Amino acid sequence: MDNRIWKRFEKLSKIDSISFKEREFCDALKIELEDLGISTFEDDAGEKIQGNSGNLFGFVAGALDKPPLLLSAHMDTVEPGNGIEAVIDEEGIITSVGDTILGADDLSGIVIILEAIQRLKEQNIPHRPLELLFTVSEERSCLGSANADYSKLKAKEAYTFDLGGPTGSASNAAPTIMSFEITVNGKAAHAGVSPELGIHAIKTAASAVARLPLGKPEAGISLNVGKISGGGATNVVPDKCVVVGEIRGDAHEAALGYWDIVQGIFEEETKKVGATFDAKSNVGVKAYNTPFDSPVIKRFERACSKVGATPNIVATLGGSDQNNYALHGIEGIVVAGSMYDVHGINEYAKLDELEKAVELLTVIILDD
């Protein structure tokens, strides 16, 4: 198929780009940008997160004296993402061959941004300055954007192409995502001879987990325990049990409040039997909410109207680089870029939606 969007997608999809191993892809993308006359800069995020590539910035000069917009997508993919071979059928559905993901998350976003800029340049259409940020390790709690060199950016509005769904879909809010690990410390004893001398760490942990308000205890909150491990020999009362889980909250303080609840329950259950516990947590991303009267949303809605797309702006339960951009004073939304069934071998994209998204982004860039 002689279609530039597809040909670029196919070419870039062949370059392995698993999180922390984006080096080859970053180098190829740098060439793509420089071929378009776009100056680039790579920061030191890779060194900070022990990856082999930093975030890649691009700076597109503008003929119009207007504030710049930030356009963003991430370079990394999840596994199985090595050896991807993308194919397209007669209806324009793009899939992978074999047992790998397609990598439309987030290659779709990258090709949309590149194609929109190339069309503006080819048609010599005056536009505002643009700042591009292609991040590493987004799939690993957005580590790349968490360690980006924000001194390089002037933009205060961002459009991050990293959402599933048809053109017109976007997310204006995402939760705090906190992971936690709690270790219950009991006391070992011979299970057959003197079990009464032990303190059963697994039983104690299970009693605590049974009391946790798992699921969605209230609107805007989710709490989950995803892994429990402990014990050793069958004839020993286990003295250790580790509980791993996560909390998501559309308000940061609400997530912190449920972390207090979790620790309180474990404290009560361990005290009952003379056990102790150690708790640690990590906030992967912090909640943000871009208001509907924000200029970035108003511009998106106007662009949707001009290209015949129905705007559908909702909150999402997943984090993205926009969580970190918001922490640095950059309002933004996460925009759909034709990716479906992501993170699995049935992932696919649609060429007509990629075309529509390019049209939408072009109008966004040119909007007053």
N, C-alpha and C positions, 0 to 999 in steps of 0.2 A: 504494500500500500504506500503510495507516494503522498504521505501526509507528514508535515514537519513535526507536529506535536507527537505523533506516533513514533516517528523515526528517532526523535530525541529520547523519548521514553524508553524505546527498545535499547538504544545504545547505552544509556546510563544504567538501566536495570541490570546489565551484565556485570557491573562493577560491585563486588562484595562490599558491604558497608555495615556490618554488624556493630552494635554499640561498642565503643572504645577502640574500634578498628576501622575508622572512616578515612584513613590516610589516602588511599588510592582514589576514593570517590572525591574527596576534597580537592585533590590535585586536578582531577578531570573537570570538576565544576569550576575551578579557578580559570582553567583554559576557556571554558564556555563563556564566562563573564568577560574575560579579557578580549576574546574574539568579538564581543559586542561593544568593545570600547569602554568597559566598566572597570574602574580602578578597584583593587581588592586589598584586603588586610586580613591576616590570620592572627587571632589572639593566642594567649598561652593557656587557654582552658584545658587543653590536652594534658599539659604537664601537671596541672592542679588536680585532675581527676584520674591521672595515670592512664590516659588514653594515648593514641598515636597521632591525634590531629586536634587542632583547635577549632573554634568557631570561625566561619568564613564570612567576612563583611564585604559588601559591595556598595559603591557610591556612584549614583547616576546623577550627573549634572542636570539641572533644570533650567529652561529658558525663562520660566515664569517666576516672579518674585513672590513665592508662596512658601509656607512652612512645609518641610519634607514629611513624607509618610514613610513608615517602616513596613516593609513587606518581609514576611518570614516563613520559613519551612525548616524541617530538620532533615539532616543527612543520614541518620542512622536507621537501621531496621532491626526487627526482632529476629530470632531464629525460628525455623530453619531458613536462613536467608543467603546462604552461599551457593553459587552456581545457578542463580535465577536465569531462566530463559522465558521471556515474555512472548506471547503470541496474540494475534487479534483475529476474530472471526469476521464473517461477512456482515454481521450486524454492528460491528465496532466494539464488541466486548473484549476487553483485554484481560487475559489470565496468564498464569504461569504453566509451564510444562513440567511434569514430574511432581516431586514431593516437597517443593519449597513454597514459601509465601511469594506473592507478586512484588511486594514492596511499594505498592501504590501509597501506602502510609510510610513515607511521605513524599515519594517521588512525584506523585500527582501534583502536589503543591509546588514542587521545584519547577516542573516543566510549565506549569501555568504562569508562574512569575517570569520565567525566561522568555516564553513566547509573547506575553503581553508587552514586555519591554522591547523585544525585537521588532514587533509590529509598529510600535510608536516610533522607533528609530528609522525603520524603512520608509515610513510615510512622512517622516520629518515633521511630526506633530509636536508643537511646543507643549511642555508640561512642567509641573512642579518638580523640585528635586526629590529623589527617592533614596532611601537607605535600605539595604538588603542585609538580612542576617540569616545565615544557614547554620543551624546549630548541630552540635554533636551530642550524643547520649541523651536525647530527649526521652527515649524509651526507658531510661534508667533514672526515674524521678527528676527529669529535666535538669540533669547535672550540668550540661553544657551552658544553658542560659543562666543557670545559677552562678556560673563562674565567668560569664562574658565580660568583656571590657566595655562597660557602658559609657565610658568617657568618649568613645568614638561616635556616639549617637546624639543627634539633636532632635530627632522626631519625638513628638508627644502623642502620636496616634499610630496604632499598629493594626495590620491585617495579617493574621497568621493562618496560612492555608494548611489546616491539619484536622479536618472534621469530615466524618462520613455523611452521606446523604446527597440529595439533588441540589443543583445550583439554586441559591436563595436561602439555604439553611446556614445558620450561624449560631454560635454560642457566645453569650455575653457574661457568663458567670461560671465559676468552677470552684470546687470545695478545697478546703484544707485536707490534705491526705497525710495522716500520721501513722507510721508503723510502730509497733511496740513488741517488746520481748520481756516476759516475766519468768524468772526462775524461782521455783519453789524449792526451798532447802529443808528436807526432812532429816531422818536419821536411819541409817542402815541397821539391819538386824537379820538374824537367820529366820527365814520365813517358816521353817518347820519346827525349830527348837524353841525360839523365843520371839515370835512376832510382836508380842506386847511391848517389847523393849524398843521397837522401831517406831518411826513416825513416817507414815506412808505418803511420800511426796506426790505420787500420781493421784491417789484418792483425794488428797487435799486440794490439788489443782483442779481436779474434776468437780469437786464441790463448789469451787469458786466459779468455774466456767458455767456450771449449771445455773448460777444466779445472775450471770451477765445478761443484760437486755440485748441479746444478739438480734441481728436483722436491722430493721428501721424502727427504733424505739419511738421516734418522733419525726415530724417533717424536717427534712434537711439534715438528718443524721443517719449514718449507717455504722454499725459495729460488727466486726467479724473476727472469729478465731479461725485461722487457716491451718495451723499445725500444732500438734502436741507431741512431745518426745520425752522419753525418760526411761529409767530402769535399765537393768542388765540381765543378770541370771534369774531364772524363775524361782530360785530358792532364797532370794535376798529381797527384803523389804526395800523398795527403791528410795534413795535419799535425794534424788534430783528429778525435777520435771520442768521442762521448758515449754512455755505457751507463747505462741507467736500470732499476732493479729494486726488489724488496722482499724482506724477510726476515720471516717470522712464526715466533714461538716461544712455546710454552705456558709457558715460564719465561723471564723477562726476561734473565737472565744467559746463557742458551743462545743467545738471539738475538744478543746482543752478541758472543758467541764466534764465531758464523758471520760477523759483520761483519768480525771480525779475519781470518778465513780468506779472505774475499773480497779484502780489501785486500792480504793477503800474496801471493795469487796474482798480482794486478795488479802488485805491486812486482817479483816475480820476472820476469814476462814483459817488463815495460818495461826492466828493467836489462839483459836479454839483448841488446837492440837499441839501447840508448842513449837510449831515450825516457823520459819522466817521466809522472806522473799526479797528478791532483788528485781528492780524494774528499770527499764530504759526505753526511751522513745526517740523517734526521729521524725521531724516534719519534712516530708519530701517537697511539698509545695504548699503555699499559703493561699487561702481563699481570696478571690477577687470578685467584684461585681461592677460591670460597666453599666451605668444608668441608661435608660432608653432615650433620654434627651441628650445624650452625648453626641458631639459632632461626628464621631466615628460611626455611630449607628445611623444617624440621619443621612450621612453620605452613602452608606451601604443601602439604605432603603431607597434613596433616590436612584441609585445605580440599578437596583433590581427592577424598579419601575420602567427604566429606559430600555432594559434588555428583555422585558417580558417575563421576569422571574418573580415568583411569589416569596416575599421575605418571611422567613420562619425563624425567629430568634428566641432561643430557649437557654436555660441553664443546663449544664452537663455535670455528670458525676465524676468525670475524668479530668485529670490535670493536663496542662499543656505549657508550652513556653510562655504563653500570655500571663500565667500566674506570676512568673518572675518579672515580666515586663512591667506589670502593674506595680510591683514593689519598687520599681525605679521611676515611677511617675509617668508611665506610658499607658494611656488608656487604649483599649483595643478589643477586638472580637476575634474569635476563631471561626474561619470561613470554610464551608464545605468545598472539597476539591476532588470529587468523584473517587471515593474509595469505599468499598463495601466488603463485609466479612473479613475485616482486617485481623492480623495476627494469626491467620490460619492458612492452610493450603488452598482453601476455596476463595481466597481474596480475589476481587476483580475490580476493574474500572471501566468506564464507558467513554468512548472517544467523543461522542456528541456532547456529553456533559463537560469534558475537558475544554472543548471548543467554547461552550457557553460560559464557563468560568473565566476563560481568557477574555472574552467579550466583557464580562462583568468587571473584571479587574481593570481593564482599559478605561472603562467609564469611571470607575472609582478614582483612578489616577487623574483623570481630566476634570473631575467635578470641582466646582468652586468651593 
